Amino acid sequence: MSAAEAVTDALRELHTRFAGLRDGQLADYIPQLALADPDAFGLALISMDGHCYSTGDADAPFTMQSVSKPFVYALDFTAVERVLYALDEARPQRRGPRCWICGR
């Protein structure tokens, strides 16, 4: 089995395992969320080389809302990390470079 087939099979297995869950309620504090199809469920994964693996309703449009937060955090962290590295390299240290960033 190829790596691509293994990823596809894993996504399908997860979809089968969790598609039947009906716990909770649709959020209604944001009007767009109240309009969501409660039966829609899809999974998608994009590999580092850009290959898209998906199953279920992964192509269904949806409102991003809080789904965007991890991406914004990652972008912010990347910017902050560059500043931290620049500060770290600008001062003399007894320990190895960037050691304080890693908590060592």
C-alpha positions in Angstrom: 0.0 0.0 0.0 1.4 3.4 -0.9 1.6 6.3 1.5 -1.2 8.1 -0.4 -3.5 5.1 -0.1 -2.7 4.8 3.6 -3.7 8.4 4.2 -6.9 8.0 2.1 -7.8 4.9 4.0 -7.1 6.6 7.4 -9.3 9.5 6.5 -12.1 7.2 5.3 -11.9 5.2 8.5 -12.1 8.3 10.6 -15.1 9.6 8.6 -16.9 6.3 9.0 -16.1 6.3 12.7 -17.4 9.8 13.5 -20.0 10.6 10.8 -22.8 9.1 12.9 -22.2 11.4 15.9 -25.2 13.6 16.5 -24.2 15.2 19.9 -24.6 18.9 20.5 -26.5 21.5 18.7 -25.9 24.0 15.9 -24.6 27.3 17.2 -27.1 30.0 16.7 -25.2 33.0 18.1 -23.9 33.7 14.6 -26.7 33.5 12.0 -24.5 31.7 9.3 -23.8 28.9 11.8 -27.5 28.4 12.4 -27.9 27.7 8.7 -25.3 24.9 8.6 -26.4 21.4 7.5 -26.1 19.3 10.7 -25.6 16.1 8.6 -22.7 17.5 6.6 -19.3 16.1 7.6 -16.1 15.9 5.7 -12.4 15.6 6.3 -9.6 17.0 4.3 -5.8 17.0 4.6 -3.2 18.8 2.5 0.2 17.3 2.5 3.4 19.3 2.6 3.9 18.7 -1.1 0.4 20.0 -1.8 -1.6 16.8 -2.4 -5.2 17.0 -1.2 -6.8 14.0 0.5 -10.5 14.3 1.3 -13.6 12.3 2.1 -17.2 12.9 2.9 -18.6 16.4 2.5 -15.1 18.0 2.3 -16.1 20.0 -0.8 -19.2 21.5 0.9 -18.8 25.3 1.4 -18.9 26.4 5.1 -18.3 29.5 7.1 -14.8 29.5 8.6 -15.4 31.4 11.8 -13.1 30.0 14.5 -11.5 27.6 12.0 -9.4 30.5 10.9 -7.8 31.0 14.3 -5.1 28.3 14.1 -4.0 29.7 10.8 -3.8 33.3 12.1 -1.9 32.0 15.2 0.6 30.2 12.9 1.2 33.3 10.8 1.5 35.4 14.0 3.9 32.9 15.6 6.1 32.8 12.5 6.4 36.6 12.6 7.1 36.6 16.3 9.6 33.8 15.9 11.6 35.8 13.4 11.8 38.7 15.9 12.8 36.4 18.7 15.6 34.8 16.6 16.8 38.2 15.6 17.0 39.3 19.2 18.6 36.1 20.3 21.4 36.4 17.6 22.0 40.1 18.6 23.1 39.3 22.1 26.0 37.3 23.4 25.2 34.0 25.1 27.0 31.3 27.1 24.7 28.7 25.9 23.9 27.6 22.3 22.0 29.9 20.0 18.2 30.0 20.4 18.4 27.9 23.6 15.9 30.2 25.5 13.4 29.9 22.7 13.3 26.1 23.2 13.2 26.5 27.0 16.7 25.2 27.6 
